[in-house]
Amino acid sequence: MSTELFIARRIYRGDKQNDKRVSSPAIRIAITGIALGLAVMLVAVCIIVGFKKEVRAKVVGFGSHIQVTAFDSNNSYEQTPIAFSDTLASILTSNNAISHIQEYITKPGIIKTDDDFMGVVLKGVTERYDWAFFRKNMVEGEVIQPGDTTTGNRAILSREIADKLQLKMGDSFTCYFVQEPVRARRFTIAGIYETNFEEYDKLYVITEKEVLASLNGWEKDMVSGIELLVKDYDNLDRTTQDLFFTLASHSDRFGNNLYTRSIKDINPMIFNWLNLLDMNVWVIIILMLVVSGFTMISGLLIIILERTNMIGMLKSMGARDFSIRKVFLYLSAFLIGQGMLWGNVIALLFCFLQDRFQLLKLDPATYYLSSVPVDLNLLYILLLNAGTLLVTLLMMVGPSYLVARITPARSIRFE
């Protein structure tokens, strides 16, 4: 053990046991500042990461990561059909970045009851559809089983649609489709979901692909589009770009060129808004580091002034300024470490309680979530701890130079 580290440990232990020292309140304030600063940073990052993850999951749950549709200017829900051939399926499955493929048909309609009506979009899916998102958000009933010939036209709709039209589980409703001639189908409610994402909850009714294909008069291989799920969301942009160029030269049997878009391209406003949240996190981190650093600077200056007599004695025995500065930098590291320990405890305890009991609530109409989400990302936690330790220690270097201005002749007489 080096001499500087030994002295720093003795000062650290001695000051903790001697509350009568002038520096004791300053040290406690400095430790508290570090603890609260780190706790606020950790909680802010966990909340922002959790919020972005939850909102993104809802958008992806309704629209997947990537959509492949006909390359035309039709932006309505009544899309130009494309042919989902074995060749196209082979091209998509050969891409190692894609984890799941599912085709769909969308068709706008009007649900009419005895007392009210509402415009919706019906989404027809097949037995390949990934129901993980809807199973997580089902509040009544269960998801449908496309291809099950023992049941009639079954559908799942949102609680918002059900409440507005005064429908409940097991009820039947008639949906009208504006086409020539106007057609209607009767559906039975198999399940009710609730995602708190109003833009989608008030819009989508999920049913079987064959029902909508029959209404459109489409053949078996004709679909509105193909949805793709990727293995790694961080590589979404690159995967989308690769598929765009791969499918740009591919035409289906109708001569349609295929258009590949990511969920970010389809919903730019939502994802731009989520990206802006990162700026809030950086502002909080910078402010907390500045506050924590200045409390530590104040504490260190008081410790140095209180230890002026000791500094003079060390200098009179031949200790160099650099060696004495190392003593106080080691001492700063001990104090910062203690504050960081308490900061981690406070932050992790809060995140655990919030995740378990949802103590802080949100307005779903505004934030799309009913409670504040948290996501404990180990990498971010380690980076924040390492960054806090590094920045605060660097901020201690400047005040440590005060040691060089203390002369042995005057400091030994210092009281």
C-alpha positions in Angstrom: 0.0 0.0 0.0 1.4 3.4 -0.9 2.0 6.1 1.7 -0.5 8.5 0.1 -3.3 5.8 0.1 -2.5 4.9 3.8 -2.8 8.6 4.9 -6.0 9.1 2.9 -7.6 6.0 4.5 -6.6 7.2 8.0 -8.1 10.7 7.3 -11.3 9.1 5.8 -11.8 6.8 8.8 -10.9 9.4 11.3 -13.3 12.0 9.9 -16.1 9.5 9.9 -15.6 8.8 13.6 -15.0 12.5 14.6 -18.2 14.5 14.1 -16.7 17.5 15.9 -14.5 18.4 13.0 -15.5 21.5 11.0 -15.3 19.4 7.8 -17.8 16.7 8.9 -21.0 18.6 7.9 -19.3 19.6 4.6 -18.3 15.9 4.0 -21.9 14.7 4.7 -23.3 17.4 2.3 -20.8 16.3 -0.4 -21.7 12.6 0.0 -25.4 13.4 0.0 -24.9 15.6 -3.2 -23.1 12.7 -5.0 -25.8 10.2 -3.8 -28.7 12.3 -4.9 -27.1 13.3 -8.1 -26.3 9.8 -9.2 -29.7 8.5 -8.0 -31.5 11.2 -10.1 -29.3 10.3 -13.2 -30.0 6.6 -12.8 -33.7 7.0 -12.3 -34.0 9.5 -15.3 -32.1 7.1 -17.6 -34.1 4.0 -16.4 -37.4 5.9 -16.9 -36.6 7.3 -20.3 -35.2 4.0 -21.6 -38.3 2.2 -20.2 -40.7 4.8 -21.7 -39.1 4.6 -25.2 -39.1 0.8 -25.0 -42.8 0.6 -24.0 -44.0 3.1 -26.6 -41.9 1.6 -29.3 -43.3 -1.9 -28.4 -46.9 -0.6 -28.9 -46.1 0.9 -32.3 -44.3 -2.2 -33.4 -47.0 -4.4 -32.0 -49.6 -2.9 -34.4 -47.3 -2.5 -37.4 -44.2 -4.7 -37.0 -40.6 -3.5 -37.7 -40.7 -3.5 -41.5 -43.6 -3.5 -44.0 -43.4 -4.5 -47.6 -46.2 -3.1 -49.8 -46.9 -2.2 -53.4 -44.8 0.7 -54.7 -47.5 3.3 -55.4 -48.9 6.6 -54.1 -51.9 5.0 -52.3 -51.6 6.0 -48.7 -55.1 4.8 -47.7 -55.9 1.5 -45.8 -57.4 0.2 -49.1 -54.1 -0.8 -50.5 -53.1 -2.1 -53.9 -52.7 -5.9 -53.5 -49.4 -7.7 -54.0 -48.8 -11.4 -54.7 -47.1 -13.2 -51.8 -45.3 -15.9 -53.7 -42.9 -18.7 -52.7 -40.1 -16.8 -54.4 -40.8 -13.7 -52.4 -41.0 -15.7 -49.2 -37.7 -17.3 -50.0 -36.0 -13.9 -50.5 -37.3 -12.7 -47.2 -36.4 -15.8 -45.2 -32.9 -15.9 -46.6 -32.2 -12.6 -44.8 -30.6 -13.6 -41.5 -31.6 -10.3 -39.8 -35.4 -11.2 -40.1 -36.9 -13.3 -37.3 -40.6 -13.5 -38.4 -42.7 -13.0 -41.6 -46.5 -12.5 -41.7 -48.9 -11.3 -44.4 -52.0 -9.2 -43.8 -54.9 -7.4 -45.4 -56.3 -4.1 -44.2 -59.8 -2.8 -45.2 -61.7 0.2 -43.8 -65.2 -0.4 -42.6 -68.0 1.0 -40.5 -69.4 -0.8 -37.5 -73.1 -0.1 -37.1 -75.1 -0.9 -33.9 -78.7 0.0 -33.0 -77.6 3.2 -31.3 -74.3 4.3 -32.9 -71.7 3.7 -35.6 -67.9 4.0 -35.8 -65.3 4.0 -38.6 -62.6 1.4 -38.1 -59.9 -0.5 -40.0 -60.1 -4.3 -40.1 -56.8 -6.1 -40.3 -56.9 -9.6 -41.5 -54.2 -12.0 -40.4 -53.2 -15.6 -40.9 -52.2 -18.5 -38.7 -48.6 -17.2 -39.0 -49.4 -14.0 -37.1 -47.4 -13.3 -34.0 -49.9 -12.7 -31.2 -47.4 -11.9 -28.4 -48.2 -8.2 -28.3 -52.0 -8.7 -28.2 -51.8 -11.5 -25.7 -49.9 -9.2 -23.4 -52.6 -6.5 -23.8 -55.8 -8.7 -23.7 -58.2 -7.7 -21.0 -61.0 -10.1 -21.9 -61.4 -13.2 -24.0 -58.6 -14.6 -26.2 -57.0 -14.1 -29.6 -58.6 -15.6 -32.6 -57.3 -18.7 -34.4 -57.2 -18.0 -38.2 -58.0 -21.1 -40.3 -60.2 -22.7 -37.6 -63.2 -23.8 -39.6 -65.3 -24.6 -36.5 -65.9 -21.0 -35.7 -67.5 -18.2 -37.6 -66.2 -14.7 -38.3 -64.4 -13.8 -35.1 -62.7 -10.6 -34.3 -60.9 -8.8 -31.4 -61.3 -5.1 -30.8 -60.2 -2.5 -28.3 -61.9 -1.6 -25.1 -62.3 1.9 -26.5 -64.3 0.7 -29.5 -66.3 -1.7 -27.3 -67.2 1.0 -24.8 -68.2 3.6 -27.4 -70.4 1.1 -29.2 -71.6 -0.5 -26.0 -70.4 -3.9 -27.0 -69.1 -6.7 -24.7 -67.5 -10.1 -25.0 -69.5 -12.6 -27.0 -71.6 -9.9 -28.7 -72.0 -9.8 -32.5 -71.8 -6.7 -34.6 -72.3 -5.8 -38.3 -69.5 -4.1 -40.2 -70.4 -2.4 -43.5 -67.8 -1.9 -46.3 -68.2 1.0 -48.7 -67.6 -0.6 -52.1 -69.7 -1.3 -55.2 -72.0 -2.8 -54.2 -72.0 -2.0 -50.4 -71.3 -5.2 -48.5 -71.6 -6.3 -44.9 -70.3 -9.0 -42.6 -71.3 -10.0 -39.1 -68.5 -10.7 -36.6 -68.5 -12.2 -33.1 -66.2 -10.6 -30.4 -63.7 -13.2 -29.4 -61.5 -10.8 -27.3 -61.0 -7.2 -26.1 -57.6 -5.6 -25.9 -56.3 -2.4 -24.4 -53.0 -0.8 -25.1 -53.7 2.8 -24.0 -52.4 3.9 -27.4 -55.4 5.9 -28.5 -54.4 6.4 -32.1 -54.5 2.6 -32.7 -57.0 1.5 -30.1 -59.8 3.6 -31.7 -58.9 2.2 -35.1 -58.0 -1.4 -35.4 -60.2 -4.5 -35.3 -58.3 -7.8 -35.9 -59.9 -10.6 -37.8 -59.1 -13.4 -40.3 -57.4 -12.6 -43.7 -59.8 -14.9 -45.6 -62.8 -12.8 -44.6 -61.4 -9.6 -46.1 -60.0 -11.4 -49.1 -63.5 -12.7 -49.9 -64.9 -9.2 -49.6 -62.3 -7.9 -52.0 -62.6 -10.8 -54.4 -58.9 -11.5 -54.0 -57.1 -14.7 -54.8 -55.4 -16.8 -52.1 -51.9 -15.3 -52.6 -53.1 -11.6 -52.7 -52.3 -9.5 -49.7 -52.2 -5.8 -48.7 -48.6 -6.2 -47.4 -46.1 -8.3 -45.6 -44.9 -7.5 -42.0 -41.4 -8.4 -40.9 -39.9 -8.6 -37.4 -36.1 -8.2 -37.0 -33.8 -9.9 -34.6 -32.0 -6.7 -33.5 -33.8 -3.4 -33.4 -30.5 -1.5 -33.4 -29.9 -2.8 -36.9 -33.4 -1.9 -38.2 -32.3 1.0 -40.5 -29.6 -1.1 -42.1 -31.9 -4.1 -42.5 -34.6 -1.9 -44.1 -32.1 -0.4 -46.5 -30.7 -3.8 -47.5 -34.3 -5.1 -48.1 -35.2 -2.0 -50.0 -32.5 -2.5 -52.6 -33.1 -6.3 -52.7 -36.8 -6.0 -53.4 -36.6 -2.9 -55.6 -35.7 -5.1 -58.6 -38.4 -7.8 -57.7 -41.9 -7.6 -59.3 -44.8 -9.8 -58.4 -47.1 -11.6 -60.9 -49.1 -8.4 -61.3 -46.0 -6.4 -62.3 -46.1 -4.5 -59.0 -42.8 -3.1 -57.6 -42.3 -3.7 -53.9 -41.8 -0.9 -51.4 -39.9 -1.5 -48.1 -40.4 0.8 -45.1 -39.4 0.6 -41.5 -41.8 1.5 -38.7 -39.7 4.7 -38.2 -40.6 5.7 -41.8 -44.3 4.9 -41.3 -44.5 6.8 -38.0 -41.8 9.5 -38.1 -43.5 11.9 -35.7 -43.6 9.3 -32.8 -40.0 8.2 -33.3 -38.7 11.8 -33.6 -40.5 12.6 -30.4 -38.9 9.6 -28.7 -35.5 10.7 -29.9 -36.0 14.2 -28.4 -36.3 12.6 -25.0 -32.6 11.8 -25.1 -31.9 15.5 -24.9 -33.8 15.7 -21.6 -31.7 12.9 -20.2 -28.4 14.7 -21.2 -29.6 17.9 -19.6 -30.4 16.1 -16.3 -27.1 14.3 -16.4 -25.0 17.4 -17.0 -26.9 19.4 -14.3 -26.5 16.6 -11.7 -22.8 16.2 -12.5 -22.2 19.9 -12.1 -24.2 20.1 -8.8 -22.4 16.9 -7.4 -19.0 18.2 -8.5 -19.4 21.5 -6.8 -20.5 20.0 -3.6 -17.5 17.8 -3.7 -15.2 20.8 -4.5 -16.6 22.6 -1.5 -16.1 19.6 0.8 -12.5 19.1 -0.4 -11.5 22.7 0.0 -12.8 22.6 3.6 -10.9 19.4 4.3 -7.7 20.9 2.9 -8.0 24.0 5.0 -8.7 22.0 8.1 -5.7 19.8 7.3 -3.3 22.8 6.7 -1.2 21.9 9.8 -0.8 18.3 8.5 0.1 19.5 5.0 2.8 21.7 6.5 4.3 18.9 8.6 4.4 16.6 5.5 6.1 19.3 3.5 8.7 19.9 6.3 9.5 16.2 6.2 10.2 16.3 2.5 6.8 15.3 1.0 6.3 16.8 -2.5 3.2 18.7 -3.6 2.2 16.0 -6.0 2.4 13.3 -3.3 0.2 15.4 -0.9 -2.3 16.1 -3.7 -2.6 12.4 -4.3 -3.6 12.0 -0.6 -6.6 14.3 -1.1 -7.5 12.8 -4.5 -7.6 9.4 -2.8 -9.7 10.9 -0.1 -12.0 12.4 -2.7 -12.3 8.9 -4.3 -13.4 7.4 -1.0 -16.0 10.1 -0.4 -17.3 9.8 -4.0 -17.4 6.0 -3.8 -19.5 6.2 -0.6 -21.9 8.7 -2.2 -22.2 6.5 -5.3 -23.0 3.5 -3.2 -25.9 5.2 -1.6 -27.0 6.7 -4.9 -27.2 3.2 -6.5 -29.1 1.9 -3.5 -31.7 4.7 -3.7 -32.1 4.5 -7.5 -32.3 0.7 -7.7 -34.8 0.6 -4.7 -37.0 3.2 -6.4 -36.9 1.3 -9.7 -37.8 -2.0 -8.1 -40.7 -0.5 -6.2 -42.0 1.3 -9.2 -41.7 -1.7 -11.4 -43.4 -3.9 -8.8 -46.2 -1.6 -7.5 -46.5 1.1 -10.2 -46.5 3.9 -7.5 -46.3 6.8 -10.0 -49.2 6.9 -12.4 -49.5 8.6 -15.8 -52.4 9.8 -17.9 -52.7 7.2 -20.8 -54.4 9.8 -23.0 -51.2 11.9 -23.0 -48.4 9.5 -22.4 -49.8 6.2 -23.8 -48.9 4.5 -20.6 -50.8 4.1 -17.3 -47.8 4.2 -15.0 -44.1 5.4 -15.2 -42.1 2.6 -16.8 -38.6 1.7 -15.7 -36.0 -0.4 -17.5 -32.8 -1.5 -15.6 -30.2 -1.6 -18.3 -27.0 -2.9 -16.8 -24.7 -1.3 -19.4 -26.2 2.2 -18.9 -25.9 1.8 -15.1 -22.3 0.8 -15.3 -21.5 3.7 -17.8 -23.2 6.2 -15.5 -21.3 5.0 -12.5 -18.0 5.1 -14.3 -18.7 8.5 -15.9 -19.8 10.0 -12.5 -16.6 8.7 -10.8 -14.3 10.0 -13.7 -15.9 13.4 -14.0 -16.1 14.2 -10.3 -12.5 13.0 -9.8 -11.3 15.3 -12.6 -13.2 18.2 -11.0 -11.1 17.5 -7.8 -7.8 18.0 -9.6 -8.1 21.8 -9.7 -8.9 22.3 -5.9 -6.1 19.9 -5.0 -3.6 22.5 -6.4 -4.4 24.6 -3.3 -1.9 22.3 -1.5 1.0 24.0 -3.4 0.2 27.4 -2.0 0.5 26.2 1.6 4.0 26.8 3.0 5.4 24.8 6.0 6.5 27.8 8.0 3.1 29.4 8.2 1.0 26.2 8.1 2.6 24.5 11.1 1.5 27.5 13.3 -2.0 27.4 11.7 -4.8 26.7 14.1 
